[in-house]
Amino acid sequence: MVRGGRRVPPGPARHAALRMLLVMTRDRLGMMTSAADRYGDAARLPVGPKSLYFFNHPDHAKHVLADNAANYHKGIGLVHARRALGDGLLTSEGELWRKQRKVIQPAFQSRRIAAQAGAVAEEAAALVDRLRERTGQTVDVSHEMTALTLGVLGRTLLDTDLGRFPSVGGDFAAVQDQAMFELETLSAVPPVLPLPRQLRFRQARRRLERVVDQLVAERGTDDDGREDVLSRLIASAGREPDPRIGRIRLRDELVTLLLAGHETTASTLSWTLYLLDEHPEVRERLRAEVVSVLGDRLPTMEDLGRLRYTTMVLEEVMRLYPPVWLLPRKALADDEVGGYHVPAGADVLICTYTLHRHPRFWPDPDRFDPDRFHPDRAVDRPRYAYIPFGAGPRFCVGNHLGLMEATFATALLVRDLRLTRPPGHQVVPEPMLSLRVRGGLAMRVGTPG
């Protein structure tokens, strides 16, 4: 379609805007999947008062996220999440984002992450022990994975025990709910209205801020040479000319870190256990590898390269259920993506959920097949056909820690336990800030074999 001499992506007529807004509220994944099926690699979707430019080709992702990343700030969804999360690393832009990234980046250096392997393995083993005590019972695996990832986050990045704060996981669920409500309503609902959802969010945000304040107070302001994120953020806040601004940024950054640092890995682990139960042949092959590599000991950093099939399984899980399912951007200036005009101010969507199921790059895309990630089969695949951690300057800073955690936890859970889904329990993806299992994942704890 050509308008005003410029090529515009195809899509529904403008009068469909209200219907599309309702669809986005009820079925965001379905909206994106339908757009990809009907319009191909590019579509212009009228949603309420906005037009969303949806691009679904690896070359498009490369252009928006990497090659011309300077022209794109965080867009719809994450902009609206700012009212819920504040100006942390996830939502900030420009010089503030660069400053925050510079502060946090050293805590994720490969040297430091490698030194945390023992703590990650111990937390995974403690999870197995907790579940083993409940053999024969049905548990909410999503809840257990949240407890694991918060435990790892506390030990590796904050040098503290987050298990002291049992409400944190539920509070972040309320924060995510509010962030998505902001997206669905395009921030048209005043936050001061006493709606039940908004009241829950405000209470949850206050509790999270009290947790952050306690962590900061316990650490103090002395420079004791620690390299963890908490110490680095406290030091950065202390350098702010305005102490009030420093406190606000410290709170926002820590709240964001607590959410981003546990939610995506917890979701990935839940989907991994679900898919392994659905595909027992994959589970048995994975378990055979773990037993061969580890025997009965805990994994170490050196085992990551040896647990190759385990890694392939996790890569395929993140293909089907990417931890961050949508990468929204806003164009700062006019651009051209895939030959289509993108006007300044346009909301641009790169959807990893549909990109990872693109039939041109993923044969039989809905099938769970970890062997897709065997080096021999991946050699001709475009780099940007698979971006579970994003791409470009805003590539996830914690990807190596998250992969280590997921690998160790999967290995020990499969080796030492058998987790099965009760008959009749439906598993439905819920696209929030991460792609989580709606309502949790109920599984029965058993022994392997």
C-alpha positions in Angstrom: 0.0 0.0 0.0 1.3 3.4 -1.0 0.2 6.6 0.8 1.5 10.1 -0.1 4.2 8.5 -2.2 5.4 6.3 0.7 4.9 2.5 1.2 2.8 1.7 4.2 2.5 -1.8 5.8 -0.9 -3.6 5.2 -3.3 -4.0 8.0 -6.9 -3.6 9.2 -8.9 -0.5 8.3 -8.9 2.4 10.8 -12.5 1.7 11.8 -11.3 -1.5 13.4 -9.3 0.4 16.1 -11.8 -0.1 18.9 -12.1 -3.8 18.1 -8.3 -4.2 18.0 -8.0 -2.5 21.4 -10.4 -5.0 22.9 -8.5 -7.8 21.2 -5.2 -6.5 22.7 -6.8 -6.5 26.1 -8.1 -10.0 25.9 -5.6 -11.9 23.7 -2.3 -10.1 23.0 -0.6 -13.2 21.8 -3.5 -14.0 19.5 -3.5 -10.5 18.1 0.2 -10.7 17.2 0.0 -14.3 15.8 -3.0 -13.4 13.7 -1.3 -10.3 12.3 1.8 -12.4 11.3 -0.4 -15.1 9.7 -2.6 -12.6 7.8 -0.2 -9.9 6.8 3.2 -11.5 6.8 6.4 -9.7 7.9 5.0 -6.2 8.3 1.6 -4.9 9.4 0.1 -1.6 10.6 -2.4 -2.3 13.4 -4.9 0.4 14.5 -5.3 0.0 18.2 -7.5 2.7 19.9 -6.0 6.1 19.0 -2.7 4.6 17.9 -1.3 2.8 14.9 1.2 0.0 15.8 3.9 -0.9 13.3 4.5 -4.6 13.7 7.6 -6.1 12.0 8.3 -9.8 12.0 11.5 -10.5 10.0 15.1 -11.0 11.4 16.3 -8.2 9.2 13.6 -5.9 10.7 14.6 -6.8 14.2 18.3 -6.2 13.4 17.5 -2.7 12.0 15.2 -1.6 14.8 17.1 -3.1 17.8 20.7 -2.8 16.6 21.6 -1.0 13.4 19.4 2.0 14.0 18.9 1.6 17.7 19.6 5.2 18.4 16.4 6.1 16.6 14.2 4.0 18.9 13.4 4.4 22.5 11.3 2.0 24.6 7.8 2.0 23.4 4.2 1.1 24.2 4.0 -1.2 27.2 7.3 -0.3 28.8 6.5 3.4 28.6 3.3 2.6 30.4 5.2 0.4 32.8 7.1 3.4 34.0 4.3 4.5 36.2 4.5 1.1 37.9 8.2 0.6 37.9 9.7 4.0 37.9 12.8 5.0 35.9 15.0 1.8 36.4 17.2 0.2 33.8 14.2 -1.5 32.1 12.3 1.8 31.4 14.8 4.6 31.4 16.3 6.2 28.3 19.2 8.3 27.0 21.9 9.5 29.3 20.2 8.2 32.4 20.0 4.7 30.9 23.7 4.8 29.8 24.7 5.9 33.3 22.6 3.1 35.0 24.0 0.5 32.6 27.6 1.6 33.3 27.0 1.3 37.1 25.4 -2.2 36.8 27.4 -3.8 34.0 30.6 -4.7 36.1 28.5 -6.9 38.4 27.7 -9.1 35.4 31.2 -9.6 34.1 32.0 -13.2 33.2 34.7 -13.4 36.0 32.2 -12.4 38.6 29.4 -14.6 37.3 31.7 -17.6 37.2 32.6 -17.0 40.8 28.9 -17.3 41.7 28.4 -20.8 40.2 28.7 -22.5 43.6 26.0 -20.3 45.1 23.7 -20.9 42.1 24.2 -24.7 42.4 23.5 -24.6 46.1 20.3 -22.7 45.6 19.2 -25.2 43.0 20.0 -28.1 45.3 18.1 -26.5 48.1 15.1 -26.2 45.8 15.3 -30.0 45.0 15.5 -30.7 48.7 12.4 -28.6 49.4 10.4 -30.3 46.7 11.6 -33.8 47.7 10.0 -33.2 51.1 6.7 -32.9 49.3 6.9 -36.1 47.3 3.5 -37.3 46.4 2.0 -33.8 46.7 1.0 -31.3 44.0 2.8 -28.0 44.1 2.7 -24.7 42.2 6.0 -25.0 40.3 5.8 -21.4 39.2 5.8 -20.3 42.8 8.8 -22.6 43.6 10.7 -21.3 40.6 10.1 -17.7 41.8 11.5 -18.7 45.2 14.6 -20.2 43.6 15.3 -17.2 41.3 14.8 -14.7 44.1 17.2 -16.8 46.2 19.8 -16.7 43.5 19.3 -13.0 42.9 19.8 -12.2 46.6 23.0 -14.2 46.9 24.7 -13.4 43.6 23.8 -9.7 43.0 22.8 -8.3 46.3 24.7 -10.4 48.8 21.7 -10.9 51.0 18.9 -13.4 51.8 15.7 -12.4 50.0 13.9 -15.3 51.6 13.3 -13.0 54.5 10.7 -11.2 52.4 8.1 -13.8 51.3 5.7 -11.3 49.9 8.1 -10.1 47.2 7.0 -12.6 44.5 3.3 -11.8 45.0 4.0 -8.0 45.1 5.7 -8.2 41.7 2.7 -10.0 40.3 0.6 -7.0 41.3 3.2 -4.6 39.7 3.1 -6.6 36.5 -0.7 -6.6 36.5 -0.7 -2.8 36.9 1.9 -2.4 34.1 -0.2 -4.4 31.7 -3.4 -2.4 32.8 -1.5 0.7 31.9 -0.8 -0.8 28.5 -4.4 -2.0 27.9 -5.9 1.4 28.8 -3.1 3.4 27.2 -2.6 5.1 30.6 -6.0 6.7 30.2 -7.2 5.7 33.7 -5.9 8.1 36.4 -3.7 6.1 38.9 -5.4 7.8 41.8 -8.8 6.1 41.1 -9.4 3.5 43.9 -9.9 0.5 41.6 -9.1 -2.8 43.3 -6.2 -3.5 40.9 -4.7 -0.1 41.4 -5.1 -0.4 45.2 -3.3 -3.7 45.1 -0.6 -2.2 43.1 -0.1 0.8 45.4 0.1 -1.5 48.4 2.5 -3.9 46.7 4.7 -1.0 45.5 4.9 0.4 49.1 5.9 -3.0 50.4 8.6 -3.4 47.8 9.9 0.1 48.6 10.1 -0.9 52.3 12.1 -4.0 51.3 14.5 -1.8 49.2 14.8 0.7 52.1 15.7 -2.1 54.5 18.3 -3.6 52.2 19.9 -0.2 51.8 19.8 0.6 55.5 21.4 -2.8 56.3 24.2 -2.2 53.9 24.9 1.3 55.0 27.1 3.8 53.1 30.5 2.5 54.0 32.7 1.5 51.0 33.7 -2.0 52.1 35.0 -3.0 48.7 32.1 -5.2 47.7 31.4 -5.5 43.9 27.7 -6.5 44.1 24.9 -4.5 42.5 23.5 -3.2 45.7 26.8 -1.6 46.8 27.4 -0.1 43.3 23.9 1.4 43.2 24.2 2.9 46.7 27.5 4.4 45.7 26.0 5.8 42.5 23.0 7.3 44.4 25.4 9.0 46.8 27.1 10.8 44.0 23.8 12.5 42.9 23.9 16.3 43.7 20.3 16.1 44.9 20.0 13.4 47.7 16.2 13.1 47.1 16.8 12.3 43.4 19.5 9.8 44.4 17.1 8.0 46.8 14.3 7.8 44.1 16.7 6.4 41.5 18.1 3.9 43.9 14.6 2.7 44.8 13.5 2.5 41.1 16.7 0.7 40.1 16.4 -1.9 42.9 12.7 -2.5 42.3 13.4 -3.0 38.6 16.4 -5.3 39.3 14.3 -7.4 41.7 11.7 -7.9 39.1 13.8 -8.4 36.0 16.4 -10.4 37.9 14.0 -13.2 38.8 10.8 -13.1 36.7 12.2 -14.1 33.3 14.3 -17.1 34.6 11.4 -18.3 36.7 9.1 -18.2 33.7 11.6 -20.1 31.6 12.0 -22.8 34.2 8.2 -23.2 34.5 7.9 -23.7 30.7 10.9 -26.1 30.7 9.3 -28.4 33.3 5.9 -28.2 31.4 7.5 -29.2 28.1 9.7 -31.9 29.5 6.6 -33.5 31.0 4.8 -33.2 27.7 7.8 -34.8 25.9 9.1 -37.7 28.0 11.6 -38.8 25.4 13.3 -35.4 25.6 13.3 -35.6 29.4 14.9 -39.0 29.4 17.6 -38.0 27.0 18.3 -34.9 29.1 18.5 -36.9 32.3 20.9 -39.4 30.7 23.2 -36.5 29.8 23.0 -35.0 33.3 23.8 -38.4 35.0 26.7 -39.0 32.6 28.2 -35.5 33.2 27.4 -34.9 36.9 26.9 -38.3 38.5 25.5 -37.5 41.9 27.5 -34.2 42.4 26.4 -30.6 42.0 27.2 -28.8 38.7 30.1 -26.4 38.4 30.9 -23.7 36.0 33.0 -26.1 33.9 29.9 -28.3 33.4 28.0 -25.7 31.4 29.9 -26.6 28.2 29.4 -30.3 28.9 25.6 -30.1 29.4 25.1 -29.5 25.7 21.7 -31.1 25.3 20.4 -29.5 28.4 21.4 -26.1 26.9 19.7 -27.1 23.6 16.5 -27.9 25.5 16.5 -24.5 27.2 17.2 -22.7 23.9 14.2 -24.5 22.4 12.0 -23.6 25.4 13.0 -19.9 25.0 12.2 -20.2 21.3 8.6 -21.3 21.9 8.1 -19.3 25.1 10.6 -16.4 25.0 10.9 -14.8 28.5 10.4 -11.4 27.0 7.7 -11.9 24.3 7.5 -8.3 23.0 10.1 -5.6 22.4 8.2 -2.3 21.9 9.9 0.7 20.5 9.0 4.3 19.6 10.6 5.9 16.5 12.2 9.3 17.3 12.5 10.3 13.6 11.2 9.0 10.3 12.7 5.7 9.2 12.3 2.9 6.7 12.0 -0.7 7.9 11.9 -3.5 5.3 11.0 -0.9 2.6 8.1 0.5 4.7 7.9 4.1 5.9 7.8 4.5 9.7 6.9 8.0 10.8 8.4 9.8 13.7 6.6 9.0 16.9 5.3 5.7 15.6 5.0 2.7 18.0 7.0 -0.2 16.6 6.7 -3.8 17.8 9.2 -6.6 17.5 7.4 -9.7 18.8 9.9 -12.5 19.7 7.0 -14.9 20.2 6.0 -14.7 16.5 9.6 -14.1 15.2 10.6 -17.4 16.9 7.8 -19.2 15.2 8.4 -17.7 11.7 7.9 -20.7 9.3 10.6 -19.5 6.9 13.3 -19.9 9.6 11.7 -22.5 11.8 10.2 -25.6 10.0 7.2 -27.0 11.8 7.5 -24.0 14.1 5.1 -25.1 16.9 6.8 -28.4 17.5 9.2 -28.8 20.5 12.5 -30.0 19.0 15.7 -29.2 20.9 17.8 -30.6 18.1 17.0 -27.4 16.1 19.9 -25.9 18.2 22.4 -28.5 17.2 25.3 -26.6 15.6 24.9 -28.4 12.3 21.2 -27.3 12.0 21.7 -23.7 13.2 24.6 -22.7 10.8 22.4 -21.1 8.1 19.8 -19.5 10.5 19.8 -15.7 10.5 21.3 -14.3 13.7 18.2 -12.2 14.5 15.7 -15.0 14.0 16.3 -15.9 17.6 16.6 -13.1 20.2 15.3 -14.4 23.6 17.4 -11.8 25.4 16.7 -8.9 23.0 19.4 -7.5 20.8 21.6 -4.4 20.3 22.6 -2.0 23.0 19.7 -3.1 25.3 20.6 -6.8 25.1 19.8 -8.3 28.5 22.7 -7.7 30.9 21.9 -10.7 33.0 21.7 -13.3 30.3 24.7 -15.4 31.4 23.6 -15.6 35.0 20.1 -16.5 33.9 21.3 -19.3 31.6 23.6 -20.7 34.3 20.7 -20.7 36.8 18.3 -22.3 34.3 20.8 -25.0 33.3 21.8 -25.9 36.9 18.2 -26.0 38.1 16.9 -28.0 35.1 19.8 -30.5 35.5 19.2 -31.2 39.2 15.4 -31.2 39.0 15.4 -33.7 36.1 18.1 -35.9 37.7 16.6 -36.1 41.2 12.8 -35.7 40.8 9.9 -36.5 38.4 7.4 -33.6 38.1 4.2 -34.4 36.3 1.2 -32.3 35.5 -2.1 -33.5 37.0 -4.8 -34.7 34.5 -7.0 -31.9 33.4 -4.7 -29.0 34.4 -4.7 -26.6 31.5 -1.5 -24.6 30.8 -2.1 -21.2 29.1 0.6 -18.6 28.4 0.0 -15.1 29.9 1.8 -12.3 28.1 2.7 -9.9 30.9 6.1 -8.1 31.1 7.4 -11.7 30.8 5.6 -14.7 29.3 4.4 -16.5 32.3 2.0 -19.5 32.9 -1.4 -18.1 33.7 -2.5 -19.0 37.3 0.7 -20.9 38.0 1.8 -24.5 37.0 0.5 -27.3 39.2 2.8 -30.4 39.1 3.0 -33.6 41.2 6.3 -34.3 42.8 7.6 -37.8 42.3 10.8 -39.8 42.0 12.6 -40.4 38.7 12.4 -43.7 36.9 
